[in-house]
């Protein structure tokens, strides 16, 4: 028996959502079992069934976000910012172009 993953969409505008899995010897039986198990009361408009062995995982999940660095959207993206600002300030001070005056309004 193989395991078949079942996906559905409630309306035509909805994305496919994983609803569960069924064990069946072939695709035809998997479709019957998926329909009887998850769509018995007409809950969806679309049903997809795929063999679990045919689904593949992305090897490096850190590449899922694309190539643009968007770490600023999360708190951990700001670790080390204070140290970087101190390094930049000391570099500018060594060149004689650092501003040491307090900010206005403080």
C-alpha positions in Angstrom: 0.0 0.0 0.0 1.2 3.4 -0.9 0.5 6.7 0.9 -1.3 9.3 -1.2 -1.4 13.0 -0.1 -4.8 14.8 -0.6 -5.1 18.5 -1.5 -8.3 20.4 -1.9 -9.8 23.8 -2.6 -13.1 24.9 -1.0 -13.9 27.5 -3.8 -12.4 28.1 -7.2 -10.6 31.2 -5.8 -8.9 29.4 -2.9 -5.4 27.9 -3.1 -4.8 24.2 -2.8 -4.6 23.1 0.8 -3.3 19.8 2.2 -6.2 18.1 3.9 -4.7 14.7 4.8 -3.5 11.4 3.4 -4.9 8.0 2.4 -3.4 4.6 1.9 -4.3 2.9 -1.3 -2.8 0.4 -3.8 -3.3 2.6 -6.9 -4.4 6.0 -8.0 -8.0 5.0 -8.8 -8.5 3.7 -5.2 -6.7 6.7 -3.7 -9.2 9.0 -5.5 -12.2 7.0 -4.2 -10.8 7.0 -0.7 -10.0 10.7 -0.8 -13.5 11.5 -2.0 -15.1 9.3 0.7 -12.8 10.5 3.5 -12.5 14.2 2.9 -15.3 15.3 0.5 -18.2 13.1 1.6 -20.4 16.2 2.2 -19.4 18.2 -0.8 -16.9 20.4 1.1 -14.7 21.4 -1.9 -14.7 22.1 -5.6 -11.4 20.6 -6.5 -9.4 17.5 -5.2 -5.8 16.6 -6.0 -4.1 13.4 -5.0 -0.4 12.7 -5.3 1.8 9.8 -4.3 3.9 10.8 -1.3 7.1 9.5 -3.0 6.5 11.9 -5.9 6.5 15.0 -3.7 9.9 16.5 -3.3 11.3 18.8 -0.7 13.5 21.9 -1.3 17.0 21.0 -0.1 18.0 24.4 1.2 14.9 26.1 2.8 16.9 29.3 3.3 16.7 29.9 -0.4 12.8 29.8 -0.4 12.6 33.6 0.1 14.3 34.4 -3.1 17.7 36.1 -3.6 16.8 39.5 -2.0 17.9 39.9 1.6 14.9 40.8 3.7 16.2 40.0 7.1 15.1 43.5 8.2 11.6 42.2 8.4 12.5 40.0 11.3 13.9 40.9 14.7 17.0 38.7 14.3 17.9 40.7 11.2 19.0 43.6 13.6 21.5 41.6 15.6 24.8 43.3 15.5 23.5 46.6 14.3 24.8 48.4 17.4 28.3 47.0 16.9 28.3 48.0 13.3 27.2 51.6 14.1 30.1 51.8 16.6 32.6 50.5 14.0 31.3 53.0 11.4 31.4 55.9 14.0 35.0 55.0 15.0 36.1 54.8 11.3 34.5 58.2 10.6 36.1 59.7 13.7 39.5 58.4 12.6 39.0 60.3 9.3 37.8 63.4 11.2 34.3 63.4 9.8 32.2 62.0 12.7 29.5 64.1 14.3 29.6 64.0 18.1 26.8 66.5 18.8 23.6 65.2 20.4 20.5 65.0 18.2 18.3 68.0 18.2 15.3 67.9 20.6 17.1 65.8 23.3 
